Amino acid sequence: MRVSIEDTMLFIVMLQSIVWICRAKYKYITTVNTRGYGNKLNTGTNDDIKVRYIGKESETNWWHLNNPEDDFEHGDIDKFEHYGESIGEIFGAQLCKIQNNDYWWMNYIELEIVKAKKAIKVTFNEKDLGFGRTCYLLSVNSVNDTMQ
């Protein structure tokens, strides 16, 4: 049986990803709620959204928030999972809307950091991201620490 270079490369990338996920100690679950009320009906976006969390010890990589279905639509609550090392106490987040296609009003972002069935939830403030390529620094609104 002959295996193509593309298949071999795909297998290597998948294997590296599995090894990296197994080494990672924390699961980061990002929940994004797009505004679904008020006088603005077109509050969703089809633009690419990236987020990075900033902690006392370090920060996460930029994570692309994208699921197979249509994310960030009017009134939607979308969840995204990423894996990584501890970044310490959360100070904030950077959120970027990459393209300039449409308007977006984010109601809230919630980050849940999970380690061995214990979790901390951090909520970030509402933000009208408007039109254009924009990046914002979001401050922590509330923390619910269940990691005891």
Backbone bond lengths (Angstrom), bond angles and torsions (degrees), N, CA, C in turn:
res aa  C-N    CA-C-N  psi(-1)  N-CA   C-N-CA  omega(-1)  CA-C   N-CA-C  phi
1 M - - - 1.448 - - 1.527 108.21 -
2 R 1.290 116.00 133.38 1.452 122.42 -179.00 1.533 109.15 -102.05
3 V 1.346 115.78 131.84 1.468 121.47 179.95 1.522 108.24 -110.55
4 S 1.329 115.47 132.06 1.464 119.50 -178.43 1.530 110.98 -74.24
5 I 1.299 115.79 160.65 1.472 121.52 176.85 1.524 110.13 -62.41
6 E 1.337 116.96 -39.15 1.463 120.98 179.90 1.527 111.23 -62.07
7 D 1.341 116.40 -43.57 1.465 120.38 178.21 1.524 111.26 -64.20
8 T 1.327 116.74 -40.03 1.463 120.96 178.76 1.518 110.70 -64.55
9 M 1.332 116.61 -44.74 1.469 120.69 179.78 1.529 110.91 -63.79
10 L 1.328 116.75 -41.49 1.460 120.91 177.95 1.521 110.67 -61.67
11 F 1.322 116.95 -43.24 1.458 121.32 177.92 1.526 111.30 -61.28
12 I 1.315 117.34 -42.97 1.473 121.42 179.65 1.521 110.52 -63.61
13 V 1.320 117.15 -45.06 1.473 120.70 179.26 1.522 110.26 -62.34
14 M 1.326 117.48 -43.61 1.470 120.54 179.31 1.518 110.82 -63.79
15 L 1.320 117.66 -41.25 1.456 121.84 179.11 1.522 111.02 -64.77
16 Q 1.331 117.29 -43.03 1.461 121.11 177.03 1.530 110.79 -61.72
17 S 1.318 117.12 -39.98 1.465 121.11 178.83 1.520 111.19 -63.92
18 I 1.323 116.65 -42.63 1.471 120.66 179.53 1.517 110.18 -63.87
19 V 1.326 117.21 -44.22 1.471 120.87 178.52 1.517 110.16 -61.83
20 W 1.357 117.77 -43.60 1.461 121.32 -179.05 1.524 110.65 -63.70
21 I 1.326 117.74 -43.40 1.471 121.32 179.36 1.518 110.51 -63.18
22 C 1.321 117.76 -40.03 1.467 120.81 179.62 1.525 111.48 -65.28
23 R 1.339 117.19 -33.96 1.465 120.98 178.70 1.527 112.00 -75.59
24 A 1.303 117.05 -29.65 1.464 120.90 -177.45 1.518 109.90 -64.79
25 K 1.314 115.54 139.38 1.451 120.29 -175.16 1.521 112.90 -97.18
26 Y 1.303 117.66 -16.92 1.455 120.70 -173.56 1.520 110.84 -128.14
27 K 1.325 114.68 142.65 1.463 120.86 171.56 1.521 106.39 -105.86
28 Y 1.326 116.20 127.18 1.460 122.89 177.98 1.521 108.20 -105.39
29 I 1.321 116.69 117.55 1.462 121.52 179.07 1.529 107.33 -109.52
30 T 1.308 115.74 116.20 1.460 121.81 179.42 1.517 108.45 -101.09
31 T 1.319 116.83 124.27 1.461 122.75 175.41 1.521 107.91 -111.78
32 V 1.318 116.39 126.27 1.464 121.51 -179.86 1.524 108.40 -118.71
33 N 1.335 115.81 127.28 1.454 121.34 176.65 1.522 108.20 -109.84
34 T 1.330 116.13 118.17 1.460 121.56 176.49 1.521 108.13 -88.79
35 R 1.305 115.39 134.84 1.463 120.93 -176.11 1.525 110.83 -54.46
36 G 1.339 115.61 135.01 1.450 120.22 -178.74 1.506 112.73 -131.80
37 Y 1.317 117.05 23.63 1.464 120.32 -178.19 1.518 108.80 -142.54
38 G 1.297 116.04 173.22 1.463 120.75 177.80 1.509 111.42 90.32
39 N 1.321 114.64 -167.58 1.454 119.70 -173.88 1.527 113.20 -87.65
40 K 1.325 118.45 -1.81 1.461 120.69 178.72 1.523 108.81 -101.09
41 L 1.322 116.82 106.15 1.462 120.39 -178.91 1.518 111.44 -80.89
42 N 1.311 118.35 -30.27 1.452 122.07 -177.74 1.525 110.09 -95.07
43 T 1.316 116.03 69.85 1.460 120.44 -176.26 1.514 112.48 -99.52
44 G 1.325 119.05 -6.34 1.453 122.64 -178.64 1.517 111.54 -88.22
45 T 1.342 115.78 172.77 1.460 120.47 178.17 1.522 110.66 -145.30
46 N 1.313 115.40 153.05 1.454 122.36 171.01 1.526 110.94 -106.64
47 D 1.315 117.58 5.13 1.455 122.42 179.31 1.520 110.77 -69.34
48 D 1.336 116.13 159.78 1.464 121.28 174.06 1.521 108.57 -75.72
49 I 1.333 115.82 135.45 1.461 121.96 -179.95 1.524 108.01 -120.18
50 K 1.328 116.32 133.14 1.469 121.98 176.13 1.515 108.57 -126.38
51 V 1.333 115.55 149.76 1.455 120.72 179.86 1.523 108.75 -137.67
52 R 1.318 115.05 149.36 1.464 122.43 173.70 1.529 106.40 -140.73
53 Y 1.340 116.31 133.22 1.460 121.16 179.91 1.520 110.00 -100.26
54 I 1.322 115.69 139.77 1.463 122.39 -175.95 1.519 108.66 -112.51
55 G 1.325 115.35 124.96 1.455 121.03 -179.76 1.515 112.02 -120.41
56 K 1.318 115.39 176.45 1.464 121.50 -178.74 1.527 111.18 -65.33
57 E 1.340 117.69 -35.65 1.459 121.66 -175.23 1.528 113.45 -93.69
58 S 1.323 117.11 -33.49 1.471 121.21 -178.74 1.522 108.36 -167.89
59 E 1.312 116.03 -160.42 1.462 121.12 177.67 1.517 108.80 -141.59
60 T 1.322 115.82 160.69 1.457 120.19 177.59 1.526 109.26 -78.45
61 N 1.309 115.73 169.88 1.464 120.47 168.68 1.516 108.14 -69.51
62 W 1.325 117.02 167.29 1.460 120.55 169.71 1.523 106.89 -70.26
63 W 1.325 116.30 126.09 1.457 121.20 179.07 1.521 109.77 -111.07
64 H 1.326 115.24 128.05 1.458 121.58 176.13 1.518 107.56 -78.93
65 L 1.305 117.23 125.36 1.467 121.73 179.28 1.521 107.85 -93.12
66 N 1.327 115.10 102.89 1.459 119.05 -176.41 1.524 109.76 -155.45
67 N 1.310 115.62 125.59 1.458 123.71 173.15 1.522 108.23 -112.86
68 P 1.326 117.77 165.40 1.472 119.60 178.43 1.531 113.46 -60.63
69 E 1.333 117.21 -32.30 1.466 119.16 179.92 1.528 109.69 -82.94
70 D 1.311 116.10 177.90 1.467 122.53 -177.54 1.533 109.26 -78.51
71 D 1.325 117.61 109.24 1.457 122.89 -177.52 1.524 111.91 -87.97
72 F 1.325 115.83 162.87 1.470 125.20 171.08 1.522 113.57 60.74
73 E 1.325 116.25 41.07 1.462 119.95 176.02 1.522 110.01 -95.16
74 H 1.312 116.40 161.66 1.462 125.08 -177.29 1.532 111.61 -45.88
75 G 1.333 117.61 114.68 1.457 122.53 177.08 1.520 115.69 82.08
76 D 1.334 118.49 0.39 1.463 121.42 -177.16 1.525 112.86 -75.27
77 I 1.321 114.90 151.37 1.463 122.75 167.45 1.522 105.70 -119.32
78 D 1.330 116.26 114.68 1.464 122.61 -176.38 1.520 109.98 -112.91
79 K 1.343 116.51 141.20 1.474 122.00 179.73 1.520 109.84 -119.64
80 F 1.341 114.87 142.97 1.456 122.42 -179.19 1.522 108.50 -137.81
81 E 1.329 117.35 137.16 1.466 121.88 -179.88 1.522 110.33 -113.53
82 H 1.339 115.19 135.68 1.456 122.81 174.16 1.521 107.61 -138.61
83 Y 1.317 116.42 162.07 1.461 121.25 -178.49 1.516 109.76 -126.43
84 G 1.333 116.19 144.84 1.452 119.66 178.49 1.510 112.48 -173.44
85 E 1.306 114.51 -176.04 1.461 122.65 179.25 1.531 109.28 -83.55
86 S 1.314 115.98 170.35 1.456 121.60 176.94 1.530 109.83 -68.07
87 I 1.313 116.29 140.24 1.468 121.23 174.70 1.522 110.85 -113.39
88 G 1.330 116.82 6.53 1.459 120.93 -179.94 1.518 111.66 81.09
89 E 1.308 115.34 -165.94 1.464 121.54 179.86 1.525 109.82 -58.48
90 I 1.326 116.79 132.84 1.466 122.02 -176.78 1.526 110.05 -78.76
91 F 1.344 115.42 127.10 1.470 121.31 177.08 1.515 112.36 -102.59
92 G 1.328 116.72 -31.09 1.455 118.87 -176.51 1.513 111.22 -178.14
93 A 1.312 113.76 -172.74 1.461 121.00 178.90 1.516 108.26 -144.01
94 Q 1.322 115.49 150.92 1.451 121.27 170.09 1.515 106.92 -110.35
95 L 1.307 116.03 130.37 1.460 122.45 -178.57 1.516 107.74 -123.89
96 C 1.334 116.48 127.47 1.464 120.57 -178.91 1.522 111.11 -125.24
97 K 1.308 114.20 134.03 1.463 124.01 172.47 1.524 104.65 -102.11
98 I 1.333 116.91 112.62 1.460 121.02 -165.31 1.533 113.67 -80.23
99 Q 1.311 118.94 -46.30 1.459 119.86 -178.32 1.521 111.65 -89.57
100 N 1.310 114.08 -177.07 1.455 121.42 -179.24 1.522 109.19 -126.30
101 N 1.341 115.88 48.00 1.459 118.68 -173.06 1.524 114.31 -94.02
102 D 1.304 117.52 -36.99 1.460 118.70 -174.98 1.528 111.28 -158.92
103 Y 1.309 114.29 -179.99 1.459 124.38 -175.16 1.528 109.56 -87.72
104 W 1.341 117.51 146.87 1.464 119.97 176.26 1.517 109.86 -144.14
105 W 1.320 115.75 132.75 1.458 122.56 175.05 1.523 107.81 -121.60
106 M 1.333 116.19 107.23 1.452 121.88 178.92 1.523 108.70 -87.13
107 N 1.312 116.98 124.39 1.459 121.42 178.89 1.526 110.69 -74.40
108 Y 1.335 116.98 -48.75 1.464 120.65 174.25 1.520 110.42 -161.74
109 I 1.320 114.83 161.05 1.460 122.54 168.78 1.512 106.19 -122.41
110 E 1.308 115.32 134.29 1.462 120.93 176.45 1.522 107.47 -122.65
111 L 1.320 115.71 131.01 1.453 121.75 176.96 1.515 108.32 -110.60
112 E 1.319 116.25 126.20 1.456 121.51 173.90 1.524 107.10 -113.93
113 I 1.323 115.74 122.82 1.452 121.32 178.07 1.516 107.14 -105.58
114 V 1.332 116.54 120.19 1.454 121.38 -173.69 1.529 109.39 -114.05
115 K 1.331 114.92 131.98 1.460 121.50 173.22 1.514 107.21 -142.77
116 A 1.315 117.10 115.89 1.468 123.24 175.94 1.530 112.76 49.29
117 K 1.318 115.91 55.18 1.467 123.56 175.89 1.523 113.80 65.67
118 K 1.307 117.78 14.64 1.460 121.97 173.84 1.515 106.78 -117.62
119 A 1.318 116.58 147.19 1.459 118.39 -173.79 1.518 111.81 -144.10
120 I 1.322 114.01 156.42 1.455 121.63 169.98 1.523 106.27 -127.54
121 K 1.323 116.74 136.21 1.460 121.02 178.51 1.526 108.46 -113.87
122 V 1.327 115.39 131.06 1.458 122.53 178.61 1.514 107.17 -122.55
123 T 1.327 117.03 129.37 1.459 121.69 179.41 1.521 109.22 -111.81
124 F 1.327 115.42 136.24 1.460 122.02 179.28 1.519 109.25 -109.61
125 N 1.303 116.12 152.50 1.462 123.44 -173.64 1.522 113.40 -64.84
126 E 1.339 114.26 158.60 1.459 123.00 174.51 1.523 108.95 -61.68
127 K 1.332 116.96 145.69 1.451 120.47 178.76 1.512 110.51 -146.44
128 D 1.323 115.43 128.89 1.455 122.31 172.58 1.524 106.13 -87.89
129 L 1.346 117.01 104.12 1.452 120.81 -175.39 1.525 112.66 -86.11
130 G 1.318 116.86 -11.05 1.456 121.28 172.10 1.512 115.23 55.87
131 F 1.337 114.03 -154.13 1.458 121.65 -179.74 1.520 110.05 -92.36
132 G 1.317 115.46 159.39 1.455 120.33 170.87 1.506 113.74 94.10
133 R 1.316 114.10 171.94 1.459 121.76 175.47 1.511 106.47 -78.72
134 T 1.306 116.34 115.62 1.454 119.63 -174.84 1.516 110.99 -137.01
135 C 1.324 116.22 147.17 1.454 123.04 172.42 1.519 107.75 -130.88
136 Y 1.310 116.23 137.62 1.452 121.52 -178.92 1.515 110.29 -130.89
137 L 1.312 115.48 147.78 1.449 122.01 170.38 1.517 106.47 -96.84
138 L 1.330 117.45 120.02 1.463 122.31 -177.47 1.520 109.16 -101.99
139 S 1.310 115.87 135.04 1.464 120.18 177.81 1.522 110.16 -91.06
140 V 1.314 116.05 155.75 1.462 122.23 179.09 1.520 108.36 -70.92
141 N 1.334 115.95 130.61 1.457 121.95 177.92 1.525 111.00 -95.29
142 S 1.324 117.31 -44.29 1.470 120.35 179.33 1.523 109.67 -154.21
143 V 1.335 115.02 155.96 1.465 122.29 178.31 1.516 108.38 -131.72
144 N 1.337 115.81 130.57 1.457 122.18 175.76 1.530 106.13 -119.96
145 D 1.321 116.70 100.19 1.457 121.99 -174.30 1.520 110.69 -94.95
146 T 1.337 115.43 113.09 1.473 119.86 176.64 1.522 110.16 -113.82
147 M 1.350 117.35 15.86 1.464 121.92 179.62 1.520 109.33 -89.32
148 Q 1.314 115.91 80.89 1.467 120.25 -177.43 1.490 110.52 -120.92
